Amino acid sequence: MLTHPSLNDPDVLQAVDDFRAVVLEIRDITRPLVGMRYGDPRRAQIGAQVQSRFDDIDLRAERLGMSGLTLFELINMAIDAESVAVAA
């Protein structure tokens, strides 16, 4: 599975589980960005939707002593690892 040192911490593992659905939602929200023109006004709407979901990740990450981006990456790694395991 994953080998990041933070994943030895049960609080981090709990955060990964708690925010799995949020990260999947962020993936869905950002999917339309692929191929969207840079100046498209929908980009700002998508950004606001993502930020509102990311705020809770940031808050939990701060409590865990890491950045929100690090926690977000750990959650993405877990999701990707699970999808590879299911496909195998």
Secondary structure, DSSP 4 states (H G I P E B T S, - for coil): ----GGGGSHHHHHHHHHHHHHHHHHHHHHGGGTT--TT-THHHHHHHHHHHHHHHHHHHHHHHTS-HHHHHHHHHHHHHHHHHHHH-
